[in-house]
Amino acid sequence: MKLLYLFSLINKYTFPSFEDFLANACKGDYQLLVLMQIMEQQRTIIELIMKSKLEVDITRIHFIAPDINDRQAPKQLAGMLKDATGILVLGGNAHFYQKMYATPEISTLILEKYNSNIPYAGVSAGAILTIKLGLVKNIAIKPHFSEKKRFNELIRKMKKNKVTYGFGLDNNISLKIIDNNEIKALGKDSFYLFSRENNNEYQFKILKNLDGLELLADSSNQL
């Protein structure tokens, strides 16, 4: 079963989804891999993990962030990905993450892990990165949706990329996506699911806490 977790933020409303990701990523002989923009983000994630009800061994969590002058991800990343039982990608500058972590080699490795049922969680830029990594293929994503009034941005992105779905994700809600088809929302505020009918017509549904839905059975309409 493929598991994909999407966040705008990890906070008190979305923390249960983060804890669910940890529970699925930290089983048996686990090795959790965290991809970041700067190493200072490590402290926040450790604090969040320590707040969970799970007994997570911090020595089994591996943090990757480039040095300030690096033009590519650290060389040890490829080897760490091969052993990872869960992948967490944090927020920051989306273009930076694409440059560092969406190279052909790294994208292939992450996609292989995801397709072999290794859970992936993306926060803001990490959520957007799922598109560049090939984890989802028929979607545009805008985190911080209501907070930054991104309705028009999302529609423009859907038109430009000719995708079927648009995800507008508020700060206080999170998504768990199972097998690129079943969507479960958890948190506060709203998740907006836009569906493109044709070039000028769109439908959208608003999901709240504990709401869920399945996309069309036709695999061409899955994420």
N, C-alpha and C positions, 0 to 999 in steps of 0.2 A: 504494500500500500504506500503510495507516494503522499507525503505530507509537506505542505507549503504553508508557512505562517507569514502574514504580512501585517506590518505595523507602521503607523506614522510616528508614534512614540511608544516607549514602554513606560507606563505609569500605573497608578493604583487601579485604573479601570481595565487596562489591557494586560496587567500582570498575570492573571490566570492563564491566558493564552501563552505567555512566555514560559510559565511554569509547565504547561502541557508540552511545549516544545522540549524543555529540558528533560522531562520524564521520558520522552521518546528518543532523545538524542543520547542520554546518559544511562545506557543499559549495558550490563555485562562488562566486557573489557573495553570501555568507552574512551574515546578521544574526541573532545569537542574543539572545533576550530573556529576562532573568531577573527574575522577580517575587518580591519579598521582603517580610518584615514590617518589618525595620529595615535601614538602609543598612550597618550593621556586618557583616551577613552577606556582603557583597560580597567581603571579604578572603579568607574561607574558600573560596569558590567559585573565585576566581582561583588560589589555591594548588593546589586540586584540578586545575584545568585545566592548570596548568603542569606537573603531574606526569604528564600523559598523554603518550603517544607521538606525539600529533598536533601538527602545527604550527598552532596556533590563534592568530589575531591578536586580542589582547585589545581592540584598538580597535573590533573588530566585535562585541563583547559589550556589551549595553546593560542596565543595572541600573535597576530601578524599585522604589522604596519610598516610602510616604507619609511626610510629616513628622508629628511626634508629635501635632499637633492637627488633622490632616486628617480629614475625614469621608468622603472619596471618593478614588479613585485619582488620581494626577496626570493632568492633561488630555492630556499628550503620549502617554499609553499607547495610545490608539486608533490614532494614526498609526504608532506603532512596531509595533503588532500587524500592520498591513497589510503591512509589509516583512519581518516575522520569518520566518526559515527554520527556527526551532526555538524551543520555549517550555519553559523550566525554571521550576518553581514550588517554592520552598523550604518549609521547615517553620516551625512556630511555633504560634500560636493559630488553630485551625481556623475559629472564628467570625469572627475578624478577617479572614482570607483571604476568607471568603464575603462579608462586608460590602464589602470593597474591590474584589474581583476577580470576583465572580459577579453583578454587576449585569446587567440585560438587555442593555445595549449591549456590554459587555465579553464576556459569555458568548457572545453571537451571533458576535462576531468570532473568539474562540478556537475555537468549534465549526466555523466556516467554514474556518479554517486547518487544523484537525485533519482535517476531511473532504476537504481538498485535499492530504492526505498530508504535512503539516508535523508532524514528531514532537513529542510532548509528554512531558515527564518531571516527575513529581511526587514530592516527598520529604515523607513524613508528612502534614502538613496539605495539602501540594500534591497528594498522592495522593487524599486524601479529597475535595478540591475537584473532582476529575474528575466526581463525581456531580452536584454543583451546576451545573457547566458543561455538562452534557448529553453529555459524551464517552462515558460509560457510563450505562446506564439500568436495569439489572436486578440491582443489586449493592449490598451493604453492605461497607465496608472498615474494618478495624481494624489500624493499624500497631502496632509494638512488642507483638505479639500475646502470645507466651509470656512475654516479660519483664514485662508488666503484667497477666498472667493475665486476658485479655479474652474468654475463651470465652463466658461468660454474656452479656457485653455484646454480642457479635456476634450471638448467637441472638436476643436481644431486639430488636436493630436490624433483623434480617431479618424478624421477625414484625411489627414496627411498620410497616415500609415495604413489606411484602408483596412482597419481591423473591425471586428464585430462587436467587441465589448470595451467599455470604459469603466474603470474603477475609480470612484471618488471616495477617499478614505479619510474620515475625520480623525482628529488627534486622539480621541478617547475611545476609539473602537478598533478592534483587531479582527483579522480573518484567519480561519483555518480552512485550507482547501485540500480536499481529499481526492486523489487520482485526477486532478485537473478538471473536476466536474462538480463535486459536491462542495458547497460553500456554507460555512457556519460563521456567524458574526458573534462577537463577544465584547462587551464593554458598555460604554455610554455614548450618546450622540448617534451618528448615523453613518451607514455605508451606502453609497449610491452606485447602483449597477445600471449602466447605460447599455442599451442594445441598439445597434444600427440596423434599421429596416431597409433604407436605401440612402442615397447621397444626401437627402434633405429631411429624412424622417428618422426620429429616434424615440425609443421608449426607455423609461427608466423605472426602477423599483428602489424603494428605500428599505433597507434592513436595519433593524434595531437589535438590542441585546437578545441573544438566544434565537434570533431568526435564522432560518436556513433555506436553501433552495438548491435545486439541481439544474444544470444547464441542459440544453437539448441533447437527446440521445445520440443524434448524428455526431460522429466524432469530429467532423469538420467544424463544428460549432463549439467544441470544447476549447479550453484555454491552451 
